[in-house]
Amino acid sequence: MEVFNKTERFNEDSFKELLYLYNVWFVVVITSSLASFGILNNVINMAVFFRQGLTERVNFTLFCLALSDLLTSLCALGYTTSYIEKLWPRDDRLEDNTLIVIFSWVRCFFADTSSTLTLFISIERCLCVTLPFTFSTSFDSKKTKLVVFFIACFMTVNYVPFLGTMKLEYELLPETNRTELTFIITDLFLFMCVYNNFVFGLSLAIICQVVIFVCAVLMYYGLRKSSKFRESVKDVKSDKKGNGLSNKEKRIVKMVMMLACLYLPTGLPQVGYVLASTFVPEVLSDVEKGTFFISTSAILFLVTANGSLTFFIYYNFNSSFRATFLRGFTRQSLLGVDKK
């Protein structure tokens, strides 16, 4: 019995050591670096799209997506740096998990906004491929801005009251023997968590996964059909009304397809997490064993990666973006000297 107890204590200590190293290297170092990288990239994305002009539908929606991804990366950075207080507590009056919880839910606000914007962009480009002339002429930039405004209002109406249920109070903590500002879990907050997980964590996430996947498939076959149509036309300069897309439209569709391919694998684990927490909550909610922090930090990393790597997609699949970026960030332009 004594040997068994020693072995159990050894395994428990070993796991705590591994969990500590995981939090230090994966959460604090790697994810913080990725979030910082995402902040820089999305600032560049916004600057390039703004310089190109926001009158075009594509530029405006991608600018809004970059803004949402920027705010997601900022919250992710706040979340990961809050782990420093958790790992190396200081003698202050803030309980170590308080900032983690706050940054986590605020990040969800902007991450879900990014998911909805990606969904809209995928549907819009898919319709441009499947209905190239009918949709493009009927759906102008005003309607695009109206849809984006509706998305922003929908997210704000759902998230702001939820974030308002977060209750902070000063409490005397027995383990530290001092009064600290602590996050209080209320019945209203738990109810809003259930609502949020159903509406956004499950329903919206599944809709985004399914619809974006279908749109990616339709865009892929639409591009193939468009290429075959253009090859069948002898006069390349002719402007027949068929299924042909211009080279610019093809590049935009390919870019959106890559955005969809980036979103699908990074967003799928969140759906699995919500499903698992719904049916086997005792497994993922075990704070002592670390499963809760491991699973949530892994999802945080994937969602942050989704918003941090878009620059490379824009640069490689959008020639206008690439030209504007190179023109705006060359040595001459940074020094204020234009090339003659």
Salt bridges, closest charged atoms under 4 A:
GLU2 OE2 - LYS6 NZ 3.65
GLU12 OE2 - LYS16 NZ 3.55
GLU56 OE2 - LYS248 NZ 3.62
GLU85 OE1 - ARG90 NE 3.20
ASP91 OD1 - ARG178 NH1 3.74
ASP92 OD2 - ARG90 NH2 3.89
GLU124 OE2 - ARG57 NE 2.72
GLU124 OE1 - ARG125 NE 2.95
GLU169 OE2 - LYS167 NZ 3.04
GLU180 OE2 - ARG178 NE 2.74
